[in-house]
């Protein structure tokens, strides 16, 4: 599943980079939780939670139904 997650993150990455940010995959847990690290402008952005939940998590869950949640570490 980790490779599938990486592929989806690659699709999301250009939108984040356009705003000066990025996302790094840390781990995919067996329980379907994806752990990521927001980088660049995303790391300190007040909208980071929205980006994480409404952007990254929603897209991952849409493309990979086994994903239960995305959390920042």
N, CA, C, O and CB atoms as a CASP TS submission, in Angstrom:
PFRMAT TS
TARGET T0000
AUTHOR 0000-0000-0000
METHOD Language model
MODEL 1
PARENT N/A
ATOM      1  N   UNK     1       0.821  -1.195   0.000  1.00  0.00           N
ATOM      2  CA  UNK     1       0.000   0.000   0.000  1.00  0.00           C
ATOM      3  C   UNK     1       0.869   1.265   0.000  1.00  0.00           C
ATOM      4  O   UNK     1       0.432   2.315  -0.471  1.00  0.00           O
ATOM      5  CB  UNK     1      -0.936  -0.005   1.211  1.00  0.00           C
ATOM      6  N   UNK     2       2.086   1.169   0.522  1.00  0.00           N
ATOM      7  CA  UNK     2       2.969   2.321   0.606  1.00  0.00           C
ATOM      8  C   UNK     2       3.270   2.906  -0.774  1.00  0.00           C
ATOM      9  O   UNK     2       3.320   4.125  -0.939  1.00  0.00           O
ATOM     10  CB  UNK     2       4.262   1.934   1.302  1.00  0.00           C
ATOM     11  N   UNK     3       3.469   2.037  -1.755  1.00  0.00           N
ATOM     12  CA  UNK     3       3.752   2.505  -3.112  1.00  0.00           C
ATOM     13  C   UNK     3       2.540   3.232  -3.705  1.00  0.00           C
ATOM     14  O   UNK     3       2.691   4.232  -4.407  1.00  0.00           O
ATOM     15  CB  UNK     3       4.155   1.323  -4.014  1.00  0.00           C
ATOM     16  N   UNK     4       1.353   2.726  -3.420  1.00  0.00           N
ATOM     17  CA  UNK     4       0.128   3.382  -3.896  1.00  0.00           C
ATOM     18  C   UNK     4       0.006   4.778  -3.297  1.00  0.00           C
ATOM     19  O   UNK     4      -0.349   5.734  -3.987  1.00  0.00           O
ATOM     20  CB  UNK     4      -1.117   2.538  -3.541  1.00  0.00           C
ATOM     21  N   UNK     5       0.302   4.883  -2.006  1.00  0.00           N
ATOM     22  CA  UNK     5       0.230   6.178  -1.319  1.00  0.00           C
ATOM     23  C   UNK     5       1.235   7.143  -1.934  1.00  0.00           C
ATOM     24  O   UNK     5       0.917   8.312  -2.155  1.00  0.00           O
ATOM     25  CB  UNK     5       0.497   6.016   0.203  1.00  0.00           C
ATOM     26  N   UNK     6       2.442   6.665  -2.211  1.00  0.00           N
ATOM     27  CA  UNK     6       3.468   7.517  -2.819  1.00  0.00           C
ATOM     28  C   UNK     6       2.991   8.066  -4.163  1.00  0.00           C
ATOM     29  O   UNK     6       3.218   9.235  -4.474  1.00  0.00           O
ATOM     30  CB  UNK     6       4.781   6.732  -3.004  1.00  0.00           C
ATOM     31  N   UNK     7       2.332   7.224  -4.957  1.00  0.00           N
ATOM     32  CA  UNK     7       1.841   7.652  -6.268  1.00  0.00           C
ATOM     33  C   UNK     7       0.790   8.752  -6.138  1.00  0.00           C
ATOM     34  O   UNK     7       0.792   9.712  -6.909  1.00  0.00           O
ATOM     35  CB  UNK     7       1.258   6.461  -7.030  1.00  0.00           C
ATOM     36  N   UNK     8      -0.103   8.612  -5.166  1.00  0.00           N
ATOM     37  CA  UNK     8      -1.132   9.627  -4.961  1.00  0.00           C
ATOM     38  C   UNK     8      -0.497  10.930  -4.458  1.00  0.00           C
ATOM     39  O   UNK     8      -0.883  12.016  -4.891  1.00  0.00           O
ATOM     40  CB  UNK     8      -2.201   9.123  -3.959  1.00  0.00           C
ATOM     41  N   UNK     9       0.464  10.822  -3.558  1.00  0.00           N
ATOM     42  CA  UNK     9       1.139  12.017  -3.053  1.00  0.00           C
ATOM     43  C   UNK     9       1.860  12.756  -4.180  1.00  0.00           C
ATOM     44  O   UNK     9       1.930  13.985  -4.167  1.00  0.00           O
ATOM     45  CB  UNK     9       2.134  11.640  -1.945  1.00  0.00           C
ATOM     46  N   UNK    10       2.391  12.026  -5.143  1.00  0.00           N
ATOM     47  CA  UNK    10       3.056  12.655  -6.287  1.00  0.00           C
ATOM     48  C   UNK    10       2.066  13.486  -7.106  1.00  0.00           C
ATOM     49  O   UNK    10       2.444  14.496  -7.700  1.00  0.00           O
ATOM     50  CB  UNK    10       3.714  11.586  -7.179  1.00  0.00           C
ATOM     51  N   UNK    11       0.810  13.065  -7.137  1.00  0.00           N
ATOM     52  CA  UNK    11      -0.224  13.818  -7.851  1.00  0.00           C
ATOM     53  C   UNK    11      -0.587  15.102  -7.087  1.00  0.00           C
ATOM     54  O   UNK    11      -0.917  16.122  -7.691  1.00  0.00           O
ATOM     55  CB  UNK    11      -1.484  12.940  -8.055  1.00  0.00           C
ATOM     56  N   UNK    12      -0.520  15.034  -5.760  1.00  0.00           N
ATOM     57  CA  UNK    12      -0.889  16.168  -4.907  1.00  0.00           C
ATOM     58  C   UNK    12       0.255  17.179  -4.789  1.00  0.00           C
ATOM     59  O   UNK    12       0.023  18.380  -4.657  1.00  0.00           O
ATOM     60  CB  UNK    12      -1.294  15.672  -3.514  1.00  0.00           C
ATOM     61  N   UNK    13       1.471  16.684  -4.838  1.00  0.00           N
ATOM     62  CA  UNK    13       2.672  17.485  -4.579  1.00  0.00           C
ATOM     63  C   UNK    13       2.744  18.795  -5.377  1.00  0.00           C
ATOM     64  O   UNK    13       3.085  19.819  -4.784  1.00  0.00           O
ATOM     65  CB  UNK    13       3.886  16.662  -4.884  1.00  0.00           C
ATOM     66  N   UNK    14       2.442  18.828  -6.686  1.00  0.00           N
ATOM     67  CA  UNK    14       2.567  20.100  -7.423  1.00  0.00           C
ATOM     68  C   UNK    14       1.712  21.229  -6.847  1.00  0.00           C
ATOM     69  O   UNK    14       2.136  22.385  -6.850  1.00  0.00           O
ATOM     70  CB  UNK    14       2.188  19.887  -8.869  1.00  0.00           C
ATOM     71  N   UNK    15       0.535  20.915  -6.362  1.00  0.00           N
ATOM     72  CA  UNK    15      -0.324  21.948  -5.766  1.00  0.00           C
ATOM     73  C   UNK    15       0.306  22.500  -4.486  1.00  0.00           C
ATOM     74  O   UNK    15       0.248  23.704  -4.236  1.00  0.00           O
ATOM     75  CB  UNK    15      -1.733  21.377  -5.464  1.00  0.00           C
ATOM     76  N   UNK    16       0.897  21.639  -3.691  1.00  0.00           N
ATOM     77  CA  UNK    16       1.554  22.088  -2.463  1.00  0.00           C
ATOM     78  C   UNK    16       2.799  22.911  -2.785  1.00  0.00           C
ATOM     79  O   UNK    16       3.051  23.939  -2.156  1.00  0.00           O
ATOM     80  CB  UNK    16       1.928  20.883  -1.581  1.00  0.00           C
ATOM     81  N   UNK    17       3.568  22.461  -3.758  1.00  0.00           N
ATOM     82  CA  UNK    17       4.803  23.157  -4.131  1.00  0.00           C
ATOM     83  C   UNK    17       4.507  24.525  -4.739  1.00  0.00           C
ATOM     84  O   UNK    17       5.314  25.447  -4.617  1.00  0.00           O
ATOM     85  CB  UNK    17       5.614  22.311  -5.119  1.00  0.00           C
ATOM     86  N   UNK    18       3.365  24.661  -5.388  1.00  0.00           N
ATOM     87  CA  UNK    18       2.984  25.953  -5.964  1.00  0.00           C
ATOM     88  C   UNK    18       2.819  27.014  -4.880  1.00  0.00           C
ATOM     89  O   UNK    18       2.986  28.205  -5.142  1.00  0.00           O
ATOM     90  CB  UNK    18       1.684  25.817  -6.766  1.00  0.00           C
ATOM     91  N   UNK    19       2.492  26.584  -3.668  1.00  0.00           N
ATOM     92  CA  UNK    19       2.345  27.503  -2.534  1.00  0.00           C
ATOM     93  C   UNK    19       3.573  27.513  -1.636  1.00  0.00           C
ATOM     94  O   UNK    19       3.532  28.073  -0.541  1.00  0.00           O
ATOM     95  CB  UNK    19       1.123  27.132  -1.718  1.00  0.00           C
ATOM     96  N   UNK    20       4.660  26.903  -2.084  1.00  0.00           N
ATOM     97  CA  UNK    20       5.904  26.912  -1.316  1.00  0.00           C
ATOM     98  C   UNK    20       6.014  25.811  -0.291  1.00  0.00           C
ATOM     99  O   UNK    20       6.894  25.865   0.568  1.00  0.00           O
ATOM    100  CB  UNK    20       6.054  28.208  -0.635  1.00  0.00           C
ATOM    101  N   UNK    21       5.151  24.811  -0.348  1.00  0.00           N
ATOM    102  CA  UNK    21       5.190  23.719   0.620  1.00  0.00           C
ATOM    103  C   UNK    21       5.499  22.388  -0.035  1.00  0.00           C
ATOM    104  O   UNK    21       5.824  22.322  -1.220  1.00  0.00           O
ATOM    105  CB  UNK    21       3.878  23.630   1.359  1.00  0.00           C
ATOM    106  N   UNK    22       5.393  21.340   0.745  1.00  0.00           N
ATOM    107  CA  UNK    22       5.616  19.983   0.244  1.00  0.00           C
ATOM    108  C   UNK    22       5.137  19.005   1.308  1.00  0.00           C
ATOM    109  O   UNK    22       4.836  19.392   2.437  1.00  0.00           O
ATOM    110  CB  UNK    22       7.127  19.740  -0.109  1.00  0.00           C
ATOM    111  N   UNK    23       5.072  17.738   0.932  1.00  0.00           N
ATOM    112  CA  UNK    23       4.669  16.687   1.856  1.00  0.00           C
ATOM    113  C   UNK    23       5.636  15.525   1.710  1.00  0.00           C
ATOM    114  O   UNK    23       6.055  15.181   0.604  1.00  0.00           O
ATOM    115  CB  UNK    23       3.202  16.231   1.594  1.00  0.00           C
ATOM    116  N   UNK    24       5.983  14.931   2.834  1.00  0.00           N
ATOM    117  CA  UNK    24       6.890  13.782   2.854  1.00  0.00           C
ATOM    118  C   UNK    24       6.171  12.614   3.526  1.00  0.00           C
ATOM    119  O   UNK    24       5.623  12.761   4.618  1.00  0.00           O
ATOM    120  CB  UNK    24       8.230  14.124   3.602  1.00  0.00           C
ATOM    121  N   UNK    25       6.176  11.464   2.875  1.00  0.00           N
ATOM    122  CA  UNK    25       5.582  10.264   3.464  1.00  0.00           C
ATOM    123  C   UNK    25       6.521   9.721   4.526  1.00  0.00           C
ATOM    124  O   UNK    25       7.695   9.470   4.255  1.00  0.00           O
ATOM    125  CB  UNK    25       5.292   9.187   2.379  1.00  0.00           C
ATOM    126  N   UNK    26       6.003   9.538   5.737  1.00  0.00           N
ATOM    127  CA  UNK    26       6.791   8.988   6.835  1.00  0.00           C
ATOM    128  C   UNK    26       6.540   7.487   6.951  1.00  0.00           C
ATOM    129  O   UNK    26       7.482   6.696   7.000  1.00  0.00           O
ATOM    130  CB  UNK    26       6.451   9.700   8.165  1.00  0.00           C
ATOM    131  N   UNK    27       5.246   7.096   6.994  1.00  0.00           N
ATOM    132  CA  UNK    27       4.922   5.681   7.168  1.00  0.00           C
ATOM    133  C   UNK    27       3.462   5.428   6.809  1.00  0.00           C
ATOM    134  O   UNK    27       2.631   6.336   6.825  1.00  0.00           O
ATOM    135  CB  UNK    27       5.205   5.230   8.614  1.00  0.00           C
ATOM    136  N   UNK    28       3.177   4.185   6.490  1.00  0.00           N
ATOM    137  CA  UNK    28       1.798   3.728   6.305  1.00  0.00           C
ATOM    138  C   UNK    28       1.612   2.580   7.289  1.00  0.00           C
ATOM    139  O   UNK    28       2.224   1.522   7.139  1.00  0.00           O
ATOM    140  CB  UNK    28       1.500   3.279   4.795  1.00  0.00           C
ATOM    141  N   UNK    29       0.775   2.788   8.287  1.00  0.00           N
ATOM    142  CA  UNK    29       0.537   1.788   9.325  1.00  0.00           C
ATOM    143  C   UNK    29      -0.403   0.700   8.822  1.00  0.00           C
ATOM    144  O   UNK    29      -1.174   0.917   7.887  1.00  0.00           O
ATOM    145  CB  UNK    29      -0.040   2.447  10.583  1.00  0.00           C
ATOM    146  N   UNK    30      -0.335  -0.459   9.442  1.00  0.00           N
ATOM    147  CA  UNK    30      -1.175  -1.590   9.058  1.00  0.00           C
ATOM    148  C   UNK    30      -2.663  -1.301   9.257  1.00  0.00           C
ATOM    149  O   UNK    30      -3.512  -1.900   8.597  1.00  0.00           O
ATOM    150  CB  UNK    30      -0.781  -2.820   9.853  1.00  0.00           C
ATOM    151  N   UNK    31      -2.972  -0.377  10.173  1.00  0.00           N
ATOM    152  CA  UNK    31      -4.377  -0.053  10.447  1.00  0.00           C
ATOM    153  C   UNK    31      -4.952   0.969   9.466  1.00  0.00           C
ATOM    154  O   UNK    31      -6.074   1.441   9.651  1.00  0.00           O
ATOM    155  CB  UNK    31      -4.515   0.474  11.862  1.00  0.00           C
ATOM    156  N   UNK    32      -4.186   1.315   8.419  1.00  0.00           N
ATOM    157  CA  UNK    32      -4.675   2.231   7.400  1.00  0.00           C
ATOM    158  C   UNK    32      -4.430   3.698   7.690  1.00  0.00           C
ATOM    159  O   UNK    32      -5.017   4.564   7.041  1.00  0.00           O
ATOM    160  CB  UNK    32      -6.112   2.022   7.213  1.00  0.00           C
ATOM    161  N   UNK    33      -3.574   3.989   8.654  1.00  0.00           N
ATOM    162  CA  UNK    33      -3.236   5.375   8.978  1.00  0.00           C
ATOM    163  C   UNK    33      -1.941   5.746   8.255  1.00  0.00           C
ATOM    164  O   UNK    33      -0.927   5.057   8.363  1.00  0.00           O
ATOM    165  CB  UNK    33      -3.090   5.573  10.526  1.00  0.00           C
ATOM    166  N   UNK    34      -2.004   6.842   7.523  1.00  0.00           N
ATOM    167  CA  UNK    34      -0.836   7.344   6.795  1.00  0.00           C
ATOM    168  C   UNK    34      -0.222   8.471   7.616  1.00  0.00           C
ATOM    169  O   UNK    34      -0.927   9.384   8.048  1.00  0.00           O
ATOM    170  CB  UNK    34      -1.224   7.839   5.350  1.00  0.00           C
ATOM    171  N   UNK    35       1.068   8.410   7.829  1.00  0.00           N
ATOM    172  CA  UNK    35       1.773   9.456   8.562  1.00  0.00           C
ATOM    173  C   UNK    35       2.613  10.257   7.575  1.00  0.00           C
ATOM    174  O   UNK    35       3.401   9.697   6.812  1.00  0.00           O
ATOM    175  CB  UNK    35       2.662   8.853   9.694  1.00  0.00           C
ATOM    176  N   UNK    36       2.432  11.581   7.602  1.00  0.00           N
ATOM    177  CA  UNK    36       3.167  12.454   6.701  1.00  0.00           C
ATOM    178  C   UNK    36       3.800  13.599   7.487  1.00  0.00           C
ATOM    179  O   UNK    36       3.436  13.885   8.627  1.00  0.00           O
ATOM    180  CB  UNK    36       2.242  13.001   5.597  1.00  0.00           C
ATOM    181  N   UNK    37       4.755  14.235   6.834  1.00  0.00           N
ATOM    182  CA  UNK    37       5.385  15.422   7.402  1.00  0.00           C
ATOM    183  C   UNK    37       5.202  16.542   6.388  1.00  0.00           C
ATOM    184  O   UNK    37       5.619  16.423   5.236  1.00  0.00           O
ATOM    185  CB  UNK    37       6.914  15.179   7.734  1.00  0.00           C
ATOM    186  N   UNK    38       4.574  17.632   6.826  1.00  0.00           N
ATOM    187  CA  UNK    38       4.423  18.797   5.963  1.00  0.00           C
ATOM    188  C   UNK    38       5.709  19.611   6.033  1.00  0.00           C
ATOM    189  O   UNK    38       6.291  19.791   7.102  1.00  0.00           O
ATOM    190  CB  UNK    38       3.185  19.658   6.381  1.00  0.00           C
ATOM    191  N   UNK    39       6.138  20.099   4.877  1.00  0.00           N
ATOM    192  CA  UNK    39       7.422  20.803   4.793  1.00  0.00           C
ATOM    193  C   UNK    39       7.240  22.163   4.146  1.00  0.00           C
ATOM    194  O   UNK    39       6.194  22.459   3.568  1.00  0.00           O
ATOM    195  CB  UNK    39       8.448  19.974   4.002  1.00  0.00           C
ATOM    196  N   UNK    40       8.269  22.981   4.251  1.00  0.00           N
ATOM    197  CA  UNK    40       8.255  24.297   3.631  1.00  0.00           C
ATOM    198  C   UNK    40       7.181  25.180   4.220  1.00  0.00           C
ATOM    199  O   UNK    40       6.977  25.202   5.434  1.00  0.00           O
ATOM    200  CB  UNK    40       8.058  24.174   2.145  1.00  0.00           C
ATOM    201  N   UNK    41       6.492  25.909   3.357  1.00  0.00           N
ATOM    202  CA  UNK    41       5.449  26.835   3.808  1.00  0.00           C
ATOM    203  C   UNK    41       4.313  26.103   4.513  1.00  0.00           C
ATOM    204  O   UNK    41       3.646  26.682   5.370  1.00  0.00           O
ATOM    205  CB  UNK    41       4.898  27.626   2.626  1.00  0.00           C
ATOM    206  N   UNK    42       4.085  24.848   4.166  1.00  0.00           N
ATOM    207  CA  UNK    42       3.000  24.076   4.793  1.00  0.00           C
ATOM    208  C   UNK    42       3.276  23.798   6.272  1.00  0.00           C
ATOM    209  O   UNK    42       2.342  23.669   7.063  1.00  0.00           O
ATOM    210  CB  UNK    42       2.798  22.750   4.049  1.00  0.00           C
ATOM    211  N   UNK    43       4.538  23.708   6.643  1.00  0.00           N
ATOM    212  CA  UNK    43       4.900  23.337   8.009  1.00  0.00           C
ATOM    213  C   UNK    43       4.392  24.323   9.049  1.00  0.00           C
ATOM    214  O   UNK    43       3.998  23.911  10.140  1.00  0.00           O
ATOM    215  CB  UNK    43       6.391  23.217   8.125  1.00  0.00           C
ATOM    216  N   UNK    44       4.390  25.604   8.742  1.00  0.00           N
ATOM    217  CA  UNK    44       3.960  26.580   9.731  1.00  0.00           C
ATOM    218  C   UNK    44       2.667  27.275   9.369  1.00  0.00           C
ATOM    219  O   UNK    44       2.263  28.231  10.032  1.00  0.00           O
ATOM    220  CB  UNK    44       5.023  27.596   9.927  1.00  0.00           C
ATOM    221  N   UNK    45       2.022  26.807   8.334  1.00  0.00           N
ATOM    222  CA  UNK    45       0.817  27.471   7.834  1.00  0.00           C
ATOM    223  C   UNK    45      -0.382  27.226   8.739  1.00  0.00           C
ATOM    224  O   UNK    45      -0.608  26.096   9.172  1.00  0.00           O
ATOM    225  CB  UNK    45       0.502  26.996   6.425  1.00  0.00           C
ATOM    226  N   UNK    46      -1.164  28.282   9.033  1.00  0.00           N
ATOM    227  CA  UNK    46      -2.373  28.105   9.846  1.00  0.00           C
ATOM    228  C   UNK    46      -3.422  27.224   9.151  1.00  0.00           C
ATOM    229  O   UNK    46      -4.309  26.683   9.810  1.00  0.00           O
ATOM    230  CB  UNK    46      -2.981  29.468  10.171  1.00  0.00           C
ATOM    231  N   UNK    47      -3.325  27.083   7.846  1.00  0.00           N
ATOM    232  CA  UNK    47      -4.280  26.274   7.081  1.00  0.00           C
ATOM    233  C   UNK    47      -3.797  24.833   6.911  1.00  0.00           C
ATOM    234  O   UNK    47      -4.421  24.057   6.186  1.00  0.00           O
ATOM    235  CB  UNK    47      -4.521  26.904   5.709  1.00  0.00           C
ATOM    236  N   UNK    48      -2.711  24.471   7.558  1.00  0.00           N
ATOM    237  CA  UNK    48      -2.124  23.137   7.378  1.00  0.00           C
ATOM    238  C   UNK    48      -3.100  22.017   7.730  1.00  0.00           C
ATOM    239  O   UNK    48      -3.119  20.985   7.059  1.00  0.00           O
ATOM    240  CB  UNK    48      -0.871  23.003   8.228  1.00  0.00           C
ATOM    241  N   UNK    49      -3.901  22.203   8.762  1.00  0.00           N
ATOM    242  CA  UNK    49      -4.864  21.166   9.150  1.00  0.00           C
ATOM    243  C   UNK    49      -5.901  20.958   8.050  1.00  0.00           C
ATOM    244  O   UNK    49      -6.268  19.823   7.745  1.00  0.00           O
ATOM    245  CB  UNK    49      -5.563  21.542  10.474  1.00  0.00           C
ATOM    246  N   UNK    50      -6.368  22.047   7.459  1.00  0.00           N
ATOM    247  CA  UNK    50      -7.314  21.932   6.348  1.00  0.00           C
ATOM    248  C   UNK    50      -6.666  21.240   5.153  1.00  0.00           C
ATOM    249  O   UNK    50      -7.280  20.386   4.514  1.00  0.00           O
ATOM    250  CB  UNK    50      -7.835  23.319   5.938  1.00  0.00           C
ATOM    251  N   UNK    51      -5.437  21.609   4.858  1.00  0.00           N
ATOM    252  CA  UNK    51      -4.708  20.978   3.750  1.00  0.00           C
ATOM    253  C   UNK    51      -4.581  19.489   4.008  1.00  0.00           C
ATOM    254  O   UNK    51      -4.785  18.674   3.109  1.00  0.00           O
ATOM    255  CB  UNK    51      -3.307  21.617   3.566  1.00  0.00           C
ATOM    256  N   UNK    52      -4.248  19.142   5.228  1.00  0.00           N
ATOM    257  CA  UNK    52      -4.045  17.743   5.587  1.00  0.00           C
ATOM    258  C   UNK    52      -5.342  16.948   5.489  1.00  0.00           C
ATOM    259  O   UNK    52      -5.366  15.886   4.867  1.00  0.00           O
ATOM    260  CB  UNK    52      -3.475  17.638   6.996  1.00  0.00           C
ATOM    261  N   UNK    53      -6.401  17.436   6.084  1.00  0.00           N
ATOM    262  CA  UNK    53      -7.670  16.693   6.147  1.00  0.00           C
ATOM    263  C   UNK    53      -8.490  16.810   4.864  1.00  0.00           C
ATOM    264  O   UNK    53      -8.948  15.803   4.324  1.00  0.00           O
ATOM    265  CB  UNK    53      -8.498  17.186   7.318  1.00  0.00           C
ATOM    266  N   UNK    54      -8.677  18.045   4.375  1.00  0.00           N
ATOM    267  CA  UNK    54      -9.549  18.257   3.223  1.00  0.00           C
ATOM    268  C   UNK    54      -8.840  18.064   1.891  1.00  0.00           C
ATOM    269  O   UNK    54      -9.491  17.898   0.859  1.00  0.00           O
ATOM    270  CB  UNK    54     -10.134  19.634   3.278  1.00  0.00           C
ATOM    271  N   UNK    55      -7.535  18.084   1.905  1.00  0.00           N
ATOM    272  CA  UNK    55      -6.792  17.903   0.668  1.00  0.00           C
ATOM    273  C   UNK    55      -6.159  16.530   0.584  1.00  0.00           C
ATOM    274  O   UNK    55      -6.592  15.681  -0.194  1.00  0.00           O
ATOM    275  CB  UNK    55      -5.732  18.961   0.539  1.00  0.00           C
ATOM    276  N   UNK    56      -5.141  16.320   1.381  1.00  0.00           N
ATOM    277  CA  UNK    56      -4.349  15.089   1.305  1.00  0.00           C
ATOM    278  C   UNK    56      -5.162  13.871   1.720  1.00  0.00           C
ATOM    279  O   UNK    56      -5.227  12.889   0.980  1.00  0.00           O
ATOM    280  CB  UNK    56      -3.107  15.204   2.184  1.00  0.00           C
ATOM    281  N   UNK    57      -5.786  13.923   2.901  1.00  0.00           N
ATOM    282  CA  UNK    57      -6.540  12.760   3.381  1.00  0.00           C
ATOM    283  C   UNK    57      -7.706  12.420   2.454  1.00  0.00           C
ATOM    284  O   UNK    57      -7.923  11.253   2.127  1.00  0.00           O
ATOM    285  CB  UNK    57      -7.061  13.017   4.795  1.00  0.00           C
ATOM    286  N   UNK    58      -8.439  13.420   2.041  1.00  0.00           N
ATOM    287  CA  UNK    58      -9.594  13.184   1.180  1.00  0.00           C
ATOM    288  C   UNK    58      -9.167  12.526  -0.138  1.00  0.00           C
ATOM    289  O   UNK    58      -9.814  11.588  -0.603  1.00  0.00           O
ATOM    290  CB  UNK    58     -10.333  14.507   0.903  1.00  0.00           C
ATOM    291  N   UNK    59      -8.097  13.010  -0.726  1.00  0.00           N
ATOM    292  CA  UNK    59      -7.619  12.452  -2.007  1.00  0.00           C
ATOM    293  C   UNK    59      -7.120  11.026  -1.824  1.00  0.00           C
ATOM    294  O   UNK    59      -7.415  10.156  -2.644  1.00  0.00           O
ATOM    295  CB  UNK    59      -6.494  13.330  -2.598  1.00  0.00           C
ATOM    296  N   UNK    60      -6.365  10.777  -0.752  1.00  0.00           N
ATOM    297  CA  UNK    60      -5.867   9.419  -0.498  1.00  0.00           C
ATOM    298  C   UNK    60      -7.014   8.443  -0.275  1.00  0.00           C
ATOM    299  O   UNK    60      -7.007   7.339  -0.819  1.00  0.00           O
ATOM    300  CB  UNK    60      -4.932   9.410   0.717  1.00  0.00           C
ATOM    301  N   UNK    61      -7.992   8.843   0.520  1.00  0.00           N
ATOM    302  CA  UNK    61      -9.135   7.953   0.811  1.00  0.00           C
ATOM    303  C   UNK    61      -9.978   7.710  -0.439  1.00  0.00           C
ATOM    304  O   UNK    61     -10.569   6.643  -0.602  1.00  0.00           O
ATOM    305  CB  UNK    61     -10.019   8.555   1.927  1.00  0.00           C
ATOM    306  N   UNK    62     -10.026   8.695  -1.303  1.00  0.00           N
ATOM    307  CA  UNK    62     -10.783   8.574  -2.547  1.00  0.00           C
ATOM    308  C   UNK    62     -10.124   7.537  -3.464  1.00  0.00           C
ATOM    309  O   UNK    62     -10.809   6.718  -4.076  1.00  0.00           O
ATOM    310  CB  UNK    62     -10.882   9.948  -3.261  1.00  0.00           C
ATOM    311  N   UNK    63      -8.805   7.581  -3.552  1.00  0.00           N
ATOM    312  CA  UNK    63      -8.085   6.698  -4.466  1.00  0.00           C
ATOM    313  C   UNK    63      -7.700   5.357  -3.840  1.00  0.00           C
ATOM    314  O   UNK    63      -7.526   4.365  -4.547  1.00  0.00           O
ATOM    315  CB  UNK    63      -6.848   7.390  -4.959  1.00  0.00           C
ATOM    316  N   UNK    64      -7.567   5.331  -2.511  1.00  0.00           N
ATOM    317  CA  UNK    64      -7.201   4.098  -1.807  1.00  0.00           C
ATOM    318  C   UNK    64      -8.175   3.921  -0.638  1.00  0.00           C
ATOM    319  O   UNK    64      -7.923   4.432   0.453  1.00  0.00           O
ATOM    320  CB  UNK    64      -5.699   4.141  -1.302  1.00  0.00           C
ATOM    321  N   UNK    65      -9.277   3.208  -0.853  1.00  0.00           N
ATOM    322  CA  UNK    65     -10.314   3.075   0.184  1.00  0.00           C
ATOM    323  C   UNK    65      -9.831   2.471   1.505  1.00  0.00           C
ATOM    324  O   UNK    65     -10.475   2.671   2.535  1.00  0.00           O
ATOM    325  CB  UNK    65     -11.427   2.238  -0.343  1.00  0.00           C
ATOM    326  N   UNK    66      -8.732   1.748   1.502  1.00  0.00           N
ATOM    327  CA  UNK    66      -8.214   1.137   2.734  1.00  0.00           C
ATOM    328  C   UNK    66      -7.638   2.170   3.710  1.00  0.00           C
ATOM    329  O   UNK    66      -7.447   1.871   4.889  1.00  0.00           O
ATOM    330  CB  UNK    66      -7.143   0.113   2.390  1.00  0.00           C
ATOM    331  N   UNK    67      -7.363   3.380   3.222  1.00  0.00           N
ATOM    332  CA  UNK    67      -6.818   4.424   4.082  1.00  0.00           C
ATOM    333  C   UNK    67      -7.910   4.915   5.028  1.00  0.00           C
ATOM    334  O   UNK    67      -9.006   5.274   4.598  1.00  0.00           O
ATOM    335  CB  UNK    67      -6.248   5.600   3.239  1.00  0.00           C
ATOM    336  N   UNK    68      -7.597   4.925   6.309  1.00  0.00           N
ATOM    337  CA  UNK    68      -8.559   5.342   7.334  1.00  0.00           C
ATOM    338  C   UNK    68      -8.359   6.801   7.731  1.00  0.00           C
ATOM    339  O   UNK    68      -9.331   7.515   7.978  1.00  0.00           O
ATOM    340  CB  UNK    68      -8.439   4.448   8.568  1.00  0.00           C
ATOM    341  N   UNK    69      -7.105   7.248   7.794  1.00  0.00           N
ATOM    342  CA  UNK    69      -6.813   8.616   8.225  1.00  0.00           C
ATOM    343  C   UNK    69      -5.403   9.006   7.816  1.00  0.00           C
ATOM    344  O   UNK    69      -4.566   8.159   7.503  1.00  0.00           O
ATOM    345  CB  UNK    69      -6.986   8.758   9.749  1.00  0.00           C
ATOM    346  N   UNK    70      -5.160  10.318   7.827  1.00  0.00           N
ATOM    347  CA  UNK    70      -3.836  10.848   7.586  1.00  0.00           C
ATOM    348  C   UNK    70      -3.494  11.723   8.783  1.00  0.00           C
ATOM    349  O   UNK    70      -4.296  12.557   9.204  1.00  0.00           O
ATOM    350  CB  UNK    70      -3.762  11.648   6.231  1.00  0.00           C
ATOM    351  N   UNK    71      -2.302  11.528   9.326  1.00  0.00           N
ATOM    352  CA  UNK    71      -1.884  12.356  10.469  1.00  0.00           C
ATOM    353  C   UNK    71      -0.494  12.910  10.228  1.00  0.00           C
ATOM    354  O   UNK    71       0.342  12.292   9.569  1.00  0.00           O
ATOM    355  CB  UNK    71      -1.913  11.543  11.785  1.00  0.00           C
ATOM    356  N   UNK    72      -0.273  14.094  10.782  1.00  0.00           N
ATOM    357  CA  UNK    72       1.045  14.724  10.668  1.00  0.00           C
ATOM    358  C   UNK    72       1.906  14.299  11.853  1.00  0.00           C
ATOM    359  O   UNK    72       1.445  14.229  12.992  1.00  0.00           O
ATOM    360  CB  UNK    72       0.920  16.277  10.605  1.00  0.00           C
ATOM    361  N   UNK    73       3.163  14.021  11.550  1.00  0.00           N
ATOM    362  CA  UNK    73       4.111  13.645  12.614  1.00  0.00           C
ATOM    363  C   UNK    73       5.270  14.600  12.622  1.00  0.00           C
ATOM    364  O   UNK    73       6.179  14.461  13.440  1.00  0.00           O
ATOM    365  CB  UNK    73       4.616  12.200  12.433  1.00  0.00           C
TER
END
